[in-house]
Structure formats: structure tokens, C-alpha cells
Amino acid sequence: MQRIASVIRLRPEHRDEYLRLHANPWPEVMATLRRVGVSNYSIFLHGDTLFSYLEFHGNSWEEAQAEIARDPKTREWWTHTDPCQEPVPGARPGEWWSTMTPVFLLE
């Protein structure tokens, strides 16, 4: 199991829309995430920063991300959620959600 945490900025003018969308996420998008091995997926909001945490059960997170990106319903979902977000300052070129480095774990 791989723990993955990342951050992105929520555009304040789209806050209500983003929260509305995530109050009722599309079942097809959730099914795709589960199918590729994502579990225990949470998104938290602090000010204008979204923090995401998920657990990945699979061999390759990169391959799982590619499979998620091929899903037509997920791609449609992103047409609604992407305008609500923008990369955080310091994000690498082309990076959307910025991956965080783990520094501590209590098991």
C-alpha cells in the first residue's frame, strides 16, 4: 500500500461550486478510483488550500493515474473541477496537484 498526499489551490471564486460537486461525487468516478486501487481517499480544505490523501493498492501509481485519465466520466468530471483549482506556488512545471513528501507516520 502506498500513501499519497498532495495539495492544490482552490480558487476562492469557485469555492461553493467545488464544495457542491464534492458533496455528491459522481458514482462512476468513484467506481473508477476503486477499480484502479484507490481507497481511503479524502480531500480537506484549509483556507484556499486543498489537501488530498489516498491509499493506493497496486503496482504502479503512474499506470493507475493513466487509467483514471482514460475514463470518459472522470474526464468529464474534471471539466467541472479543474476550473476551480490552480497549482500551488512552487509546483513543478506541468504539475497540477503537487505531491507532498512524507516525513512522519505513526502506525
Secondary structure as GFF3:
##gff-version 3
##sequence-region A 1 107
A	DSSP	beta_strand	2	10	.	.	.	ID=ss1
A	DSSP	three_ten_helix	12	14	.	.	.	ID=ss2
A	DSSP	alpha_helix	15	23	.	.	.	ID=ss3
A	DSSP	alpha_helix	27	36	.	.	.	ID=ss4
A	DSSP	beta_strand	38	46	.	.	.	ID=ss5
A	DSSP	beta_strand	49	56	.	.	.	ID=ss6
A	DSSP	alpha_helix	61	70	.	.	.	ID=ss7
A	DSSP	alpha_helix	72	81	.	.	.	ID=ss8
A	DSSP	three_ten_helix	82	84	.	.	.	ID=ss9
A	DSSP	beta_strand	85	86	.	.	.	ID=ss10
A	DSSP	beta_strand	98	99	.	.	.	ID=ss11
###
